[in-house]
């Protein structure tokens, strides 16, 4: 995946549905039916996986990770991020 592969979706105020897979053997980002599927190698403890998922999503959208806010799903696999 190249940086900013989904840059056309990076509109301020947009919300992104994400299905996270912590401790993935093969990390990566894909998009299926409007949902981003993001696998990260980080474990799901102390927010490490959430931080890695936010970084991967920001990279895919071509924006700074500080512009993404986790609004739902801090402890779940299904998450919603908003672009500020």
C-alpha positions in Angstrom: 0.0 0.0 0.0 1.3 3.4 -0.9 1.0 6.4 1.3 -2.2 8.3 0.7 -3.8 5.4 -1.2 -7.2 6.6 -0.1 -6.4 10.3 0.1 -9.6 11.2 -1.7 -11.5 10.1 1.4 -9.6 12.5 3.7 -12.3 15.1 4.1 -12.4 17.0 7.5 -15.3 15.6 9.6 -15.4 12.3 7.8 -15.8 9.1 9.9 -14.1 5.9 9.1 -15.3 2.4 10.2 -12.3 0.2 11.0 -12.1 -3.5 11.8 -8.8 -4.0 13.7 -6.8 -7.1 14.1 -4.1 -6.8 16.8 -1.1 -9.2 16.8 -1.6 -9.9 13.1 1.0 -12.1 11.5 0.8 -10.0 8.3 0.1 -6.3 9.0 -1.6 -4.2 6.4 -4.6 -2.1 5.4 -7.4 -3.0 3.0 -10.9 -1.6 2.4 -13.9 -3.8 1.8 -17.5 -2.5 1.5 -16.6 0.9 3.1 -14.8 -0.7 6.1 -11.1 -0.4 6.6 -9.5 -3.7 7.7 -6.3 -3.0 9.5 -3.9 -5.6 10.9 -1.2 -4.5 13.2 1.5 -6.5 15.0 1.1 -4.5 18.3 -0.7 -6.3 21.2 -4.1 -5.0 22.3 -2.9 -3.9 25.8 -2.4 -0.4 27.1 -3.7 1.2 23.9 -0.7 0.0 21.8 -2.9 -1.6 19.1 -5.2 1.5 18.9 -2.2 3.7 18.4 -0.8 1.4 15.7 -4.3 1.3 14.0 -4.6 5.1 14.0 -1.1 5.4 12.5 -1.8 2.9 9.8 -5.1 4.6 8.9 -3.5 8.0 8.8 -0.8 6.7 6.5 -3.4 5.2 4.2 -5.3 8.5 4.1 -2.1 10.6 3.7 -2.8 12.7 6.8 -1.1 13.3 10.2 -2.1 10.8 12.8 -2.8 13.6 15.2 -5.8 14.6 12.9 -7.6 11.3 13.7 -9.7 10.9 16.8 -11.0 7.5 18.0 -14.7 8.2 18.8 -16.0 4.6 19.3 -14.5 1.2 20.0 -11.5 1.8 22.3 -11.7 -1.7 23.6 -13.4 -3.4 20.7 -12.2 -4.7 17.3 -14.8 -2.5 15.5 -13.8 1.1 15.8 -14.8 4.5 14.4 -12.3 7.3 13.7 -13.1 10.9 12.8 -10.8 13.1 10.8 -10.5 16.5 12.4 
